[in-house]
């Protein structure tokens, strides 16, 4: 009788041990599959998000130079019409992150800065220059640099950057939707992101 009971106990121990090992194996497989899925989805989200805008401006360029001391002032001027295409881009492939499969956590460690590019098309009208102070390459470079700086200031005051940031938030929200649907936690520099408002706060 004791031998029979001993055999039953041994059998049960073996069965429970086998079942426990199978469960752990399934759990490990599940964790690996979840990690792989999250990595794949991050690649899909990691694209270039571009917001475009157009600006038109009219500038008056003036320059004067004293010749022979202050006896003569040689002047030049031009009317410059500027049509500029502007792009604000976030390269989400540059996002850095860590995946903790054991604790089911996706931690974003860095979000790339916006890349602002200005492509101005300049047309010159009413160009007037003195023989002693002609237009040269330096003038055109000065005009081009001044125009770009003025456009960057105008962009800062426009809705273009806000629109670009809203698109960024929409893309980052996909990370939250993904992790939330899988029972994972999304973090940014150790701070849990529990909703869209939390994502918006980190991009301000």
SULKA-V932905 format. One record per pair of residues at least 6 apart in sequence whose ideal C-beta (glycine too) atoms are under 7 Angstrom apart, sorted by the first residue. I is the first residue (numbers start at 1). J is the second residue. If there is no record, write none. Layout:
i;j
I;J
I;J
This chain:
i;j
31;101
34;101
34;182
35;99
35;101
38;99
38;106
38;178
39;99
41;178
42;97
45;92
45;171
45;174
45;175
46;92
46;93
46;95
47;92
47;93
48;89
48;91
49;89
49;90
49;92
49;167
49;168
49;171
50;87
50;89
51;88
51;160
51;163
51;164
51;167
52;85
52;86
52;87
53;86
53;160
54;85
55;84
55;86
55;151
55;154
56;82
56;83
57;82
57;150
58;79
58;81
59;80
59;82
59;147
60;77
60;79
61;77
61;78
61;80
61;143
62;77
63;76
63;139
64;73
64;74
64;75
65;74
65;133
66;73
67;74
67;132
74;130
74;132
74;133
75;130
75;133
76;128
76;129
76;130
76;133
76;135
77;128
78;124
78;126
78;127
79;125
79;126
80;122
80;124
80;143
80;147
81;123
81;125
82;120
82;122
82;147
83;121
84;118
84;119
84;120
84;121
84;151
85;119
86;118
86;155
86;160
87;117
88;114
88;116
88;160
88;161
88;164
89;115
90;112
90;114
90;168
91;112
91;115
92;171
94;112
95;108
95;110
95;111
95;112
96;109
96;110
97;106
97;107
97;108
97;109
98;107
98;109
99;106
100;107
104;183
104;184
104;185
105;184
105;185
105;187
106;175
106;179
106;184
106;186
107;187
108;187
108;188
109;189
111;203
114;164
116;152
116;155
118;148
118;151
118;152
120;147
120;148
120;151
122;144
122;147
127;135
129;135
155;161
165;203
168;203
169;199
169;200
169;203
172;199
173;196
173;199
175;186
176;186
176;193
176;199
179;185
179;186
185;192
186;193
187;193
188;202
193;199
